[in-house]
Amino acid sequence: MNYGRSAWHAARVYEALNDEHDYEIDEIEGRLPEGLTGTLYRNGPGRWEVGESLLDHIFDGDGMVSRFAFADGRIRFRNRYVRTRHYRYGQRTGRVGLRGLGTQRPGGMLGNMLRPPANVANTGVVLHGGQLLALWEGGRPYRLDPDSLETLGVHSFGGRLRMTAAFSAHPSRCPDTGELFNFGMDFTRTRGLRCHRVDPHGRLHHLPRISLPYSPWNHDFALTRRHLVFVINPVIPRPVPILLGTGSIAGGLRYEPHRPTCFTIVPRYGGKARVIEHEALLGFHFVNAFEDGEDIVVEFVRFADWNQVSTAFREFRTSDFPWGSALMRYRVTPGGRIDGEELCALPMELPHADVRQAGREHRYTYFAGRTSPAAVGINAYDHLTGERTVHELPPGHGFGEPVFVPRERDAAEGDGWLLTLAYDPGEHRSRLLVLDARDLEAEPVAVARLRHHLPAGFHGSFTERVAGK
């Protein structure tokens, strides 16, 4: 999903990787930093086909988790598919048998009526409380062995997350308490949002359910020291064609700009949520949020056109990537006034900040962005100076999401490395770049070349724990 597209070879990044690998990367240019020790986990679809049938939506591909374990100046790579029901059915029968977000199962209306989408565990990945979880938008996580990536089963947090509940793909960890916060859309009750708190030991606690003025689809949120912050877009599922099976679930999502966007402020430890209505806007991926006195500031990438986004997800093999239009900050006052500020305008997506700054004001925002009609790059935006620096690759090459790793545990913000995957269309191979976050325009500190390509993926996370050691 996170690659620039400019020529005939663009679709090759969506070719399947059917093999599961385990090897030490032996092609490394430059030198790995001595302090870079830990594991980068990444998640995304490894294939968008079952047998000879192509899947119809970018989010329907089978989830494949990859890990890069850094230790002693070496990197060991491993990838494995998550053994979901969708994956196992496809392996066993060689055909599509379960409904996806955009892919209908055979049988027309009767074959899809009242059937929820299959959980393909293909969007996010997080290690928390000793549990490695592969995450998806609309269901419970799958638990994996953090070393072997073996699938251990659906994770219900000891039965506290019921079968119909969701634990979304974008959790946020508090750097002060070690708690992990997340949410799930509550489709068993209309207009519902359910939030969760997972303590450092992995026990899940429910926050009070939140009522909204409509039943939306929501993708992400941000965390402050006292609140969870949502910006609920009026992207609304049409229940009749979805439930009757006459159309796909993704096709049943409609952007309704006559409805408000709801800035929703949820107390972290219980209490009444605030729902503040604002003119309609679109934002999917958040950078951060923080309290500034009594105000709440939230930062995310804003999109201009829902049709462009939905078309790109549906026609991902031939469409351009759905870039956002600007990096935005919105300030919410105690009286309910919302003021927006555009910080940086260019085609961008997949924003990140130093996770140690979650819930507190941050200086640097990192993101992938288009730098020309044919090229993309990894960008760093400095909120203090207003300057933007970029690491750009040749036209046609592609980038993945940047993940920041501090040089040391107590290093200053911005003092560390950005880890990102890049795709070389000429060799049809991927490589892991280690960039100096303080000097993005410089050559990479190290380039680790894989023996194959990695299909276009979604999100990742870094942990100090070295997998397999």
Summary of the structure (lengths in Angstrom):
residues: 469
radius of gyration: 20.9
end to end distance: 31.1
largest distance: 58.7
contacts: 1612
relative contact order: 0.17
helix: 10%
strand: 43%
